[in-house]
Amino acid sequence: MANTREDVLQALSTVPVDANGTNLVASGRLSDVHIDAAGRVMFSIAIDPSEAQAMERVRQAAAAAVQGLPGVKGVFASLTADRPAGSGSPSPSPAAPQRPRAASQPKNQRIPGVKHVIAVASGKGGVGKSTTACNLALGLKALGLKVGVLDADIYGPSMPKLFGIHGKPKLLENRILEPMEAYGIKIMSIGFLVEEEAAMIWRGPMVMSAITQMLREVAWGDLDVLVVDMPPGTGDAQLTMAQATPLAGAVIVSTPQDLALIDARRGVSMFKRVEIPILGIIENMATFVCPHCGQTSHIFGHGGAREEAARLGVPFLGEVPLNMTIRELSDAGRPVAATDPDGPHAKIYKDMAQQVWTVLSGGAAARPAPRIVIE
């Protein structure tokens, strides 16, 4: 028999949150509990930013209590600091938009063994961000680095397809997942955990919980760089990444088209607002050379991302052409930077990877992660 919300609440009522023995349900910190058709349970726990370290133990205990229920296939539990914990204050009205700001963060937010975490992001979909993230990671691997990829695009995970990986990750001790691996890259994606055609009809708290768990509850081991393929836009997932881990920087992917550049500006602005360095902008689908006649065409324009990078005062990492070989190999799960490492397209990604690594390895000491709160 499937679990009900009452079953989950009963399990969570056994989890104390303070020295007085107040349980999680009675504390007023618990969000709505969601149970999907596959038996996965999602909820969040409201905290004050200063409580993050202490309340992590409560989150783990709550997840363990629910996981112990028969029929539960997975638990996504997160801590959220959108409002002061237990205040009972109403949400801001639509007329008063929420504005993030940076605040202090506990010092233990780094992912054990991972030296640098970078986000590959775009302001909108359809600009080739995931393909770029995949090949950029392989470019970093070609430099002799230990690299992982986290597919944080919950609604449209692409890494299983791009890396040609099938199957599910193994569950190790203490509910830790072992990442999948291809071409020497460690990879984790929600696409490994759900059916390929399943629609991810998840609210914001569920998305944030899933991303947090894929960051924190995966046996990444020792990595020089963890590349995070972000979902398009500037919403919950991006703020969760800024909140959950000290990002070393962000790479913005855009086509030269004006419509894409408008959204790329929003991406740059969002990361700057939360004090995450912009490692550079990449112009994807920059030029098309006809394989039959050799004529060059600028289908989406040309040079727009380079000009935008100069205007915004951020590095320009390079141009990637609109090329059938890149598309065909990506669709086949054989990324060009791995299957044709000495070819001209792989060289483009390697050059961009070298620029990114030069900044990461020569930069200042890692900064603490900002905490996103709502005023």
N, C-alpha and C positions, 0 to 999 in steps of 0.2 A: 504494500500500500504506500502511495506517495505521501511524503511528509507535508504537513500543513504549516501555515505561519505560526499557529499556536504551538506546534511541536518544537519549532525553532526557538520561539520565545521561552518555552519551558526549559530548553537546554541552556539558553543564555542567562536565565535567572539563577543558574548555579555559579555564575562567574562573578566574584567580588571585584569591586573597583576601588575600594578605599579601605583604610584600617578599621572602619566601623562595620565592615561587612556588607555595605550597600551593594546590591547586585546590579548587574548591567541594565536589566530591564527597568528596575525601579529608579535608576539614577537619572533618567531623562536624557541620556546621551545617545541612545540608540536611534538610528534612522529607520525608515521603513524597511521591512525585510521583503526581499523579492526572491521567488523560487521559480526558475524557468522550467520548461517542459523536459529538459534533460536531467533534472535533479540537482542543478547547481544553485547554491544559495548565496545571495549578495546582500551585504549590509555595510554601513559605516558607523563609526563611533565619533561623536563630536568631542573635541578637546580644545584646550587653550594651547597655543604654540609652546609655552614653557613646560607643558606636561608631556611632550612627545616621547621623550625617552622612557619615562615611567609607564605611560599608557601603552607602549608597544607590548609589554608583557600581558596586559589585559587583552589586547587584540589577538595575540597568539593563543591565549587561553580560550577566548571566545570562538576562534576558528576551530580549535581542537574539540571543543564541546559540541559544535554543530557537526563536524566531520564524523563524530562518533555515532550520529543517528543512522539507523539502517536506511539504505537507499540514497544517501547523499553522495553525489558524484564529484562534487567539488565545492569549495568555499572561497568566496572572494570577500575579504574583510579589510577595511581600510580605516585609517584615522583621518579626520578632516577638521580643519581649523577655520572653516568659513565664518563661524561666529563664536563668541565666547561660550565654552562648554557649560551646559546646564542653565544658561541664562533665560531660555524660553523666549528670547526676543524675536519678534516677527521678522520675516525676510524683508529686504528692502523693496519698496514699491517699484513698478516699472519706470516711474518717472525719475527715480533716483538710481542711475546705473551703477553697477558694482565696479569698483576701481581697485586693482591689485597694487600692493606696495610691498617692498622688501622689508623683512624684519629678521631678527636673529634666529639662528637655527642651531639645534643641538649638534655637537661636534661629531657624533657617531653616525652621520648620515651617509658616509662613503660606503660603496659596495666593496666588501672584503676582496682583496686581490686585484681589483680593477683600478688601473692608474688614471685613465682618462675616459670620460664619457662625453661623446659628442652627439648632437642631434642633427639629422638631415631633415629639413622641413621645407614646406612650400605654403604659400598663401592660399592656393587653390589646387584642386585635383587635376589630373590629366597632363601634368608637365613632365612626367618621367622621373619623379622623385625616388620611387622605390628602386627602379633600375639603376639610378645614379648611386643610391645608398649601397646597393649590392656590389657594384663595380668599384666604388670608392673603398669599401671594406677590403676587397680583393687587392686593390692597389696598395693599401696599407700592409696587407699580408706579404705582398711582393717585396716590401722594404725589409722583410725579416722580422716583422712585429707579430705578436700574439693578438689576434683580433676576434671579437665576437659581434654578433648582430642581434639586436632586439627589435622585433617587428611590433611596434606600438600602434600600428594602424588597425585598431580593433574591428572597425566596420569593413575594412577592405584589405585583409592581410595578403601580402604578395610574396613574401620570402619563401614559403614552401614551393611555389611555382618557379620562382627565379633561380633557386638553388637546386631544383629537381629532387626535393626530399619528400618521402612518403612515410607514413607511420606516426606513432605517438612517442613522446619522450618517456623514459623510465622514471618511476617514482622511487627516490632514494629514501634514506632515513629522515625522520623529522619533517616529512612532507616536502622535501626538497626535490625539484625536478632536475634531471640530467639533460642538458641542452643537446639538441641534434647537431650533427656536424657534416659539413660538405666543403671540399676544396680547402681543408685546413681551417675553416671558420666555424666557431661555435654559434649556434643559431637557436633562438627561441621565438615562437610566434603563437598567437591564439589560434592560428590556422592549423596547428598540430593537434589541438585539443577539441576542435569542433568539426562537424562534417563540412566538406568543401562548399556545399550549396546552402548551408544553414544561414538564415538571416540573423544577424546580431542585433536584436531589438532590445538594446540596453540603454538605460538612462545614464546620466553623467556619473553618479556614484558607482555604478557597476563598472563603467569603463575605467575610472580611477583605481578601483580595487584591483582590476585585472592587471593594469600596468604596474601598479605597486608590487603585486605578487611576482610578476615576471621579472621585475628588477631584483627583488629581495630574496625570493625563494627559488632561485635557480643556481645550480653549482657551476658558476662561471669559471672558477679556478683563477689562475694568474693570467690577466690580460693587460696588454699595453693600451689598447683602445677598445671600447665598446661603442659601436655605431648604432644609434637608435633611429630607425625609420619612423618618423612621426606621421600621424594622420594629417591631412591638409587642414588649414585653417588656424585659428588662434583661440581655441576653446579649452575645455576641461583637460584634455590630454596634455597639451603644452604646459598648462599651469601645474598639472600634477608632476610632470618631469622636473620643472623648476623647483617644485616644493620637495620632491622625494629624493633628489640626488644632486650633488654639486656638478652640474654640467660644465665642462671645460670650454664649451663654445658651441655655436650652431652654424651649419652650412645651409644657405638658402638656395633652392633650385627654382628657376623660372625659365620660361621660353622668352624670346625677344618681344613677343606680342604685348601691346600696351595693356590689354585686359589682364594678362598674367602679371605684369609688372606692378599694376595697382595693388594686387593682393600680396605680391612679394614685399612691397613697402610695409604693409601691415605686419607681415611676419618679422621683418627687421625691427619695426617699432616695438612689437610685443616683447621680443627677446631683450631689447635694450631696456625696456621698462622694468624687467625683472633682473637686470644687471648680469645678463649672460652675453659674453663677447661674441661678436659675429666673426667667424673664421673666414667667411668669404661668400660670394655669390657665384653660382654656376649658371651659364646660359646653355640650356639644353635645347635640342632640335634647332640648332643655330643655322645650319646650311644643308641643303639637299643637292647632291650631285647625281644626276640621272645616270644609272648604270648602262644605259643604251647609247646615249648621245654625248654624255659627259658634260652637259650644260649645268651650270650652277643656278639654283633657285633659292631664294630666301622666302620660304612659304609662310613663316611666322614673323618675317622681318629679320633684321640682323643688327647686332650691336647694342640692343636696348638694355640688356642686363649689364654690360660693361659700362654704359653711360650712367645707369642707375647706381652702380657700385661707386663710381667716381663722385656722383652727386651726394650720396649718403656718407661718403668717407669710409667705406669698408673695402676690403680686398676683393679683387676679381680673380677667381681661380681658373677660369678658362671656358672654352666653348666645346660642346659635344655636338657633332653633326646629327641630322636626321638621316639615319642610315638603316637599310634593311637588314644588314648583317647583325647589328646590335639587337634589333627587334626580333629577328628569327631565333638567334641564340638565346635570348631572354625567354621567349615563349617555350623553348625546348628545355629549359632548366640547365643551360650550359652557358653561363655568363661569359661575355667576350673577354673580360680581363683575365679569366682563368683558362679558357679553351684556346685563345690565340694571344698568349702573353707577350709575344714579340711583335704583334701587329700594330698598326697605327692607332686603332681605337683604344687598345689597352694602354698604349703610351700616354694618351690623353688623361685617362683615369690615374695612372701612376704619377704623372706630373702634378695633378691636383692633390693626390694623396701626400706627395712629398711636401707640398706647400703647407698642408694641414699639419703634418707631423713636425715640420720645422717650427711652427708656432707652438704646438703642444710641448715639444721637448725643450724649447728654449724660453718658454714663458715663465712668469713668476710662479711662486708657490701656489698650490691649489687653494682657491678661495672657498670659504664656507658656502653652502647652498642657501639661497634666499628662501624665506618662508612667505608664501602667498597668503595674505589675509584680506578680508573684505571690510572696507570702511562703511 
